[in-house]
Amino acid sequence: MGSTATQGATSGNAIAALVLAIASWVVCPIVFAVIALIFASLGRKEIAASGGTRHGMELVTASRIVAWINIGLWAALLVIGLIVGIIVLLLGGIASVTPGSVGG
């Protein structure tokens, strides 16, 4: 039977980072993803400064990957939405000045 003192504990910041990164897919995507990245950074620093008594670097890595994928997908959706919006505006403006559309 081993004690938790010899095994070390998992970083609370690393756990929080992963939970927030996963939650960012459901609730407040960008906000929770950014907060997850902050907790991941805190967890990485906590683990590095612990001298081996804290664990969870895998959780930090996983949370960073999940959060950045979420941010990247939302950024891509925003760019696609802007492009589609500009195209619709341009085509709408062109359609309003075509010869068949002017009443007279």
C-alpha positions as CSV (number, residue, x, y, z in Angstrom):
1,M,0.0,0.0,0.0
2,G,1.7,3.2,-1.2
3,S,1.1,6.6,0.3
4,T,0.1,9.7,-1.8
5,A,3.2,11.5,-0.5
6,T,5.6,9.1,-2.3
7,Q,3.5,8.9,-5.4
8,G,2.9,12.6,-5.8
9,A,-0.4,14.4,-6.6
10,T,-1.8,15.5,-9.9
11,S,-1.8,19.2,-10.4
12,G,-5.1,20.8,-9.8
13,N,-4.4,23.4,-12.5
14,A,-3.8,20.6,-15.0
15,I,-7.1,19.0,-14.1
16,A,-8.9,22.3,-14.3
17,A,-7.3,23.0,-17.7
18,L,-8.5,19.7,-19.2
19,V,-12.0,20.1,-17.8
20,L,-12.3,23.6,-19.1
21,A,-10.9,22.6,-22.5
22,I,-13.5,19.9,-22.8
23,A,-16.3,22.1,-21.6
24,S,-15.3,24.8,-24.2
25,W,-16.8,22.5,-26.8
26,V,-20.2,22.9,-25.2
27,V,-20.3,26.2,-23.2
28,C,-18.7,29.5,-24.2
29,P,-16.3,28.1,-26.7
30,I,-13.6,30.8,-27.0
31,V,-13.9,32.0,-23.4
32,F,-13.4,28.6,-21.8
33,A,-10.7,27.6,-24.3
34,V,-8.7,30.7,-23.4
35,I,-9.2,30.1,-19.7
36,A,-8.1,26.5,-20.2
37,L,-4.9,27.7,-21.8
38,I,-4.2,29.9,-18.8
39,F,-4.7,27.0,-16.4
40,A,-2.6,24.8,-18.6
41,S,0.2,27.3,-18.3
42,L,-0.2,27.5,-14.6
43,G,-0.2,23.7,-14.3
44,R,2.9,23.4,-16.4
45,K,4.7,25.9,-14.1
46,E,3.4,24.2,-11.0
47,I,4.6,20.8,-12.2
48,A,8.0,22.1,-13.2
49,A,8.5,23.9,-9.9
50,S,7.4,20.9,-7.8
51,G,10.5,18.9,-8.2
52,G,8.6,15.7,-9.1
53,T,6.0,15.8,-6.4
54,R,3.3,17.0,-8.8
55,H,2.2,15.1,-12.0
56,G,-0.1,15.8,-14.8
57,M,2.0,17.1,-17.7
58,E,0.0,14.8,-20.0
59,L,-3.2,16.6,-18.9
60,V,-1.6,19.9,-19.6
61,T,-0.6,18.8,-23.1
62,A,-4.1,17.3,-23.8
63,S,-5.8,20.5,-22.6
64,R,-3.6,22.7,-24.8
65,I,-4.3,20.6,-27.9
66,V,-8.1,20.5,-27.2
67,A,-8.3,24.2,-26.5
68,W,-6.2,25.3,-29.6
69,I,-8.3,23.0,-31.9
70,N,-11.4,24.6,-30.5
71,I,-10.1,28.1,-31.0
72,G,-8.8,27.2,-34.5
73,L,-12.2,25.8,-35.6
74,W,-14.1,28.9,-34.3
75,A,-11.6,31.2,-36.1
76,A,-12.0,29.2,-39.3
77,L,-15.8,29.4,-39.0
78,L,-15.6,33.2,-38.5
79,V,-13.4,33.6,-41.6
80,I,-15.7,31.4,-43.7
81,G,-18.7,33.4,-42.4
82,L,-17.1,36.7,-43.3
83,I,-16.2,35.5,-46.8
84,V,-19.7,34.2,-47.4
85,G,-21.1,37.5,-46.0
86,I,-19.0,39.6,-48.3
87,I,-19.9,37.4,-51.3
88,V,-23.6,37.7,-50.5
89,L,-23.3,41.5,-50.2
90,L,-21.4,41.8,-53.5
91,L,-23.8,39.6,-55.4
92,G,-26.7,41.4,-53.8
93,G,-25.3,44.7,-54.9
94,I,-24.7,43.5,-58.4
95,A,-28.1,42.0,-58.7
96,S,-29.7,45.3,-57.8
97,V,-28.1,47.2,-60.8
98,T,-28.6,44.6,-63.5
99,P,-30.6,45.8,-66.5
100,G,-33.6,43.6,-65.9
101,S,-34.0,44.7,-62.3
102,V,-34.4,48.5,-62.9
103,G,-38.1,49.4,-63.1
104,G,-39.0,52.1,-65.6
